[in-house]
């Protein structure tokens, strides 16, 4: 009985050893094939490329929270893409960048889609919080002969008729409002003098209403303010009498010694038998 048990044990050990041998052989073959496959495969080199973390609209200010770096195949990096954070946001440059072309989430940032630091994308980037853009029609006279440039400050005068005997009146209605565009140009670097048809100013909503009312009821004239002139013009209003130095007309007064006009009495004469009587009636003329 013991001999049979021993033979079974020896046979089991032999089978287990054979199984281990087969497994080791197969593992060796698998590892060899894996090593050959890795040796024959070319590893793809990547480079960090900055993409948008959200949808970016035209005119938005670009911040560090709006971008993130992702691994991008080096042989497929789009032309103009940003691969260096110091190039995208220079440490020595505090001026912001703006979105020039709308971008979707995870879309690579490229130089053509955003402005240079400090470069303005257009009128929308010049509007501060709470301000609105308003266009004023001008000509060679009211537009200071074409010397207006985006970034200048102007005073606005209104000329029109008022409901009294003074005739036309010219009044200063807005002081030191900022120009943000001349015609369709918002560039400050233009040096050529040109006669504009419209200028766009940055004003608050109350000023928008005032300028709209003034432009629809009279003529607006712009007066250029000096570059470093911080003075605020006083309230100015000139009518024709003040312009020509004519005295004010004194209001007509009734003299105390002037007799009051007699009240008119209208009558008709009627006969009653032998008597003639005068009857008072309303006057018709």
C-alpha positions as CSV (number, residue, x, y, z in Angstrom):
1,X,0.0,0.0,0.0
2,X,2.8,2.3,0.9
3,X,4.6,1.5,-2.4
4,X,1.5,2.4,-4.4
5,X,1.2,5.7,-2.6
6,X,4.9,6.4,-3.2
7,X,4.5,5.7,-6.9
8,X,1.5,8.1,-7.1
9,X,3.4,10.8,-5.3
10,X,6.4,10.4,-7.7
11,X,4.1,10.5,-10.7
12,X,2.4,13.7,-9.4
13,X,5.7,15.4,-8.8
14,X,6.8,14.5,-12.3
15,X,3.7,15.9,-13.8
16,X,4.0,19.1,-11.8
17,X,7.6,19.6,-12.8
18,X,6.6,19.0,-16.4
19,X,3.9,21.6,-16.2
20,X,6.2,24.2,-14.7
21,X,8.7,23.5,-17.5
22,X,6.0,24.1,-20.1
23,X,4.9,27.3,-18.5
24,X,8.4,28.6,-18.3
25,X,8.9,27.8,-21.9
26,X,5.8,29.6,-23.0
27,X,6.7,32.7,-20.8
28,X,10.1,32.8,-22.4
29,X,8.6,32.7,-25.9
30,X,6.1,35.5,-25.0
31,X,8.8,37.7,-23.5
32,X,11.0,37.2,-26.5
33,X,8.2,38.1,-28.8
34,X,7.3,41.2,-26.7
35,X,10.9,42.3,-26.7
36,X,11.1,41.9,-30.5
37,X,7.8,43.8,-31.0
38,X,9.1,46.7,-28.8
39,X,12.4,46.7,-30.6
40,X,10.6,47.0,-33.9
41,X,8.2,49.7,-32.8
42,X,9.1,53.4,-33.0
43,X,8.2,55.4,-29.9
44,X,6.2,58.6,-30.8
45,X,7.8,61.7,-29.5
46,X,5.5,64.3,-27.9
47,X,5.7,67.9,-27.0
48,X,3.4,70.0,-24.7
49,X,1.0,72.1,-26.7
50,X,-1.3,74.7,-25.0
51,X,-5.1,74.3,-25.7
52,X,-8.2,76.1,-24.6
53,X,-9.9,74.9,-21.4
54,X,-13.2,76.3,-22.5
55,X,-15.0,78.0,-25.4
56,X,-13.3,81.4,-26.0
57,X,-15.2,84.2,-27.8
58,X,-13.9,87.0,-29.9
59,X,-12.6,89.9,-27.8
60,X,-12.2,88.0,-24.6
61,X,-9.1,88.6,-22.4
62,X,-6.9,85.5,-22.3
63,X,-5.8,84.4,-18.9
64,X,-3.7,81.5,-17.6
65,X,-6.9,79.8,-16.4
66,X,-8.1,79.6,-20.0
67,X,-5.3,77.3,-21.2
68,X,-3.7,74.0,-20.3
69,X,-0.8,71.9,-21.7
70,X,-1.4,68.5,-23.4
71,X,1.0,66.1,-24.9
72,X,0.9,66.4,-28.7
73,X,2.8,64.3,-31.3
74,X,5.9,66.3,-32.2
75,X,5.4,65.6,-36.0
76,X,1.9,66.9,-35.9
77,X,2.1,70.2,-34.0
78,X,0.1,72.9,-35.8
79,X,2.0,75.8,-37.2
80,X,2.0,78.8,-34.8
81,X,1.0,76.7,-31.8
82,X,2.3,77.6,-28.3
83,X,4.6,75.0,-26.7
84,X,6.2,77.3,-24.1
85,X,4.3,79.0,-21.3
86,X,6.9,81.8,-21.1
87,X,6.2,82.6,-24.7
88,X,2.5,82.6,-24.3
89,X,2.6,84.6,-21.0
90,X,6.0,86.4,-20.8
91,X,7.0,87.1,-17.2
92,X,8.3,90.6,-18.1
93,X,5.1,91.5,-20.0
94,X,2.0,92.6,-18.0
95,X,-0.1,93.7,-21.0
96,X,-2.9,91.2,-21.7
97,X,-3.6,89.1,-24.8
98,X,-7.0,89.0,-26.4
99,X,-8.9,86.4,-28.5
100,X,-8.8,87.4,-32.1
101,X,-10.7,84.3,-33.4
102,X,-13.3,82.2,-31.5
103,X,-12.0,78.8,-30.2
104,X,-13.6,75.7,-28.9
105,X,-12.6,73.7,-25.9
106,X,-9.3,71.7,-26.3
107,X,-8.5,73.6,-29.5
108,X,-4.8,74.5,-29.8
109,X,-3.9,78.1,-29.3
110,X,-2.1,79.6,-32.3
111,X,-0.5,83.0,-32.8
112,X,-3.0,83.8,-35.5
113,X,-5.9,83.4,-33.1
114,X,-4.8,85.7,-30.3
115,X,-3.2,89.1,-30.2
116,X,0.3,90.1,-29.1
117,X,0.6,91.3,-25.5
118,X,-0.8,94.7,-25.3
119,X,-2.3,94.6,-28.8
120,X,-6.0,95.5,-28.9
121,X,-8.3,93.3,-30.9
122,X,-10.8,96.1,-31.7
123,X,-13.3,98.5,-30.2
124,X,-14.7,95.8,-27.9
125,X,-11.4,95.5,-26.0
126,X,-11.3,99.2,-25.3
127,X,-14.6,99.3,-23.5
128,X,-14.2,99.3,-19.7
129,X,-16.8,97.8,-17.5
130,X,-20.1,99.7,-17.5
131,X,-19.2,101.7,-20.7
132,X,-20.9,101.6,-24.1
133,X,-19.8,102.5,-27.6
134,X,-21.7,105.3,-29.3
135,X,-21.2,106.7,-32.9
136,X,-21.3,110.4,-33.7
137,X,-21.7,111.7,-37.2
138,X,-19.0,114.3,-38.1
139,X,-17.7,116.2,-41.1
140,X,-14.7,118.3,-41.8
141,X,-15.8,121.1,-39.5
142,X,-17.3,119.2,-36.6
143,X,-14.6,116.5,-36.7
144,X,-11.7,118.9,-36.1
145,X,-10.5,118.7,-39.8
146,X,-9.5,115.1,-39.6
147,X,-7.0,115.3,-36.7
148,X,-8.9,113.0,-34.4
149,X,-7.3,109.7,-33.5
150,X,-8.5,106.7,-31.3
151,X,-7.5,107.5,-27.7
152,X,-8.0,111.2,-28.0
153,X,-10.4,113.0,-25.7
154,X,-13.0,115.6,-26.9
155,X,-15.6,118.0,-25.6
156,X,-19.0,117.8,-27.3
157,X,-21.1,120.9,-28.1
158,X,-24.7,121.0,-29.2
159,X,-26.2,123.6,-31.4
160,X,-30.0,123.9,-32.0
161,X,-33.2,125.8,-31.5
162,X,-34.8,126.1,-28.1
163,X,-38.4,127.1,-27.3
164,X,-37.8,130.8,-26.6
165,X,-36.9,134.0,-28.4
166,X,-33.1,133.5,-28.2
167,X,-32.8,131.7,-31.5
168,X,-30.1,129.0,-31.9
169,X,-28.1,128.1,-28.8
170,X,-24.8,126.4,-28.5
171,X,-24.1,124.5,-25.3
172,X,-21.4,122.3,-23.9
173,X,-23.1,118.9,-23.1
174,X,-20.2,116.4,-22.6
175,X,-16.6,116.9,-21.5
176,X,-13.5,114.8,-22.0
177,X,-15.1,111.8,-23.6
178,X,-12.7,109.2,-25.1
179,X,-12.6,108.3,-28.7
180,X,-12.2,104.6,-29.3
181,X,-12.5,104.5,-33.1
182,X,-12.5,106.8,-36.1
183,X,-14.7,105.4,-38.9
184,X,-14.0,101.6,-38.9
185,X,-10.4,101.9,-37.5
186,X,-9.5,101.5,-33.8
187,X,-5.7,101.7,-34.4
188,X,-3.8,104.3,-32.5
189,X,-0.8,104.0,-34.8
190,X,-2.3,105.7,-37.9
191,X,-0.6,108.9,-38.8
192,X,-2.4,109.8,-42.0
193,X,-4.9,112.7,-41.7
194,X,-8.3,111.8,-43.1
195,X,-11.8,113.3,-42.9
196,X,-14.0,110.9,-40.9
197,X,-17.7,110.4,-41.3
198,X,-18.2,108.9,-37.8
199,X,-16.3,108.7,-34.6
200,X,-17.1,106.2,-31.8
201,X,-16.9,107.3,-28.2
202,X,-16.9,105.3,-24.9
203,X,-19.6,106.6,-22.6
204,X,-22.0,105.4,-19.9
205,X,-25.6,104.6,-20.7
206,X,-26.8,108.0,-19.4
207,X,-24.4,109.8,-21.7
208,X,-25.6,107.5,-24.6
209,X,-29.2,108.8,-24.1
210,X,-28.0,112.4,-23.9
211,X,-25.9,112.2,-27.0
212,X,-28.7,110.4,-29.0
213,X,-31.2,113.1,-28.0
214,X,-28.7,115.8,-28.9
215,X,-27.8,114.3,-32.2
216,X,-31.4,113.9,-33.3
217,X,-32.5,117.5,-32.3
218,X,-29.5,119.5,-33.4
219,X,-25.9,119.5,-34.6
220,X,-22.9,118.1,-32.6
221,X,-19.5,119.6,-32.8
222,X,-16.3,118.1,-31.3
223,X,-13.5,120.0,-29.7
224,X,-10.2,118.2,-29.2
225,X,-8.7,118.3,-25.7
226,X,-4.9,118.5,-25.2
227,X,-3.0,115.4,-24.5
228,X,-2.1,116.2,-20.9
229,X,-4.9,118.7,-20.2
230,X,-6.8,117.5,-17.1
231,X,-9.0,120.6,-16.7
232,X,-12.8,120.2,-16.8
233,X,-14.6,122.8,-18.8
234,X,-17.2,124.9,-17.0
235,X,-20.9,125.0,-18.1
236,X,-21.0,126.9,-21.4
237,X,-24.1,128.2,-23.2
238,X,-24.1,130.9,-25.9
239,X,-27.1,132.3,-27.8
240,X,-27.2,134.8,-30.6
241,X,-27.7,137.8,-28.3
242,X,-24.7,136.9,-26.2
243,X,-22.7,136.3,-29.3
244,X,-23.5,139.7,-30.8
245,X,-23.5,141.5,-27.5
246,X,-27.1,142.6,-27.7
247,X,-28.9,143.7,-24.5
248,X,-31.6,141.5,-23.1
249,X,-35.1,142.5,-24.0
250,X,-36.9,143.9,-20.9
251,X,-40.2,142.3,-20.3
252,X,-43.2,144.6,-21.0
253,X,-44.8,146.0,-17.9
254,X,-48.1,147.8,-17.5
255,X,-47.5,151.4,-16.2
256,X,-49.2,152.3,-13.0
257,X,-50.4,155.6,-14.4
258,X,-51.7,154.1,-17.6
259,X,-55.5,154.1,-17.7
260,X,-57.1,150.8,-17.9
261,X,-59.0,150.2,-21.1
262,X,-62.8,150.6,-20.6
263,X,-64.8,147.6,-20.6
264,X,-66.9,147.4,-23.8
265,X,-70.7,147.2,-23.3
266,X,-73.0,146.1,-26.2
267,X,-76.7,146.9,-26.2
268,X,-79.6,146.8,-28.5
269,X,-82.5,149.3,-28.5
270,X,-86.0,148.0,-28.4
271,X,-89.4,149.8,-28.3
272,X,-92.1,148.8,-25.9
273,X,-95.1,150.8,-26.8
274,X,-94.2,154.5,-26.4
275,X,-91.0,153.7,-24.5
276,X,-87.5,152.9,-25.9
277,X,-85.3,150.7,-23.8
278,X,-81.6,149.7,-24.1
279,X,-80.9,145.9,-23.4
280,X,-77.3,144.7,-22.7
281,X,-76.2,141.8,-24.9
282,X,-72.9,139.9,-25.4
283,X,-70.5,141.6,-27.8
284,X,-69.9,139.6,-30.9
285,X,-67.1,141.6,-32.6
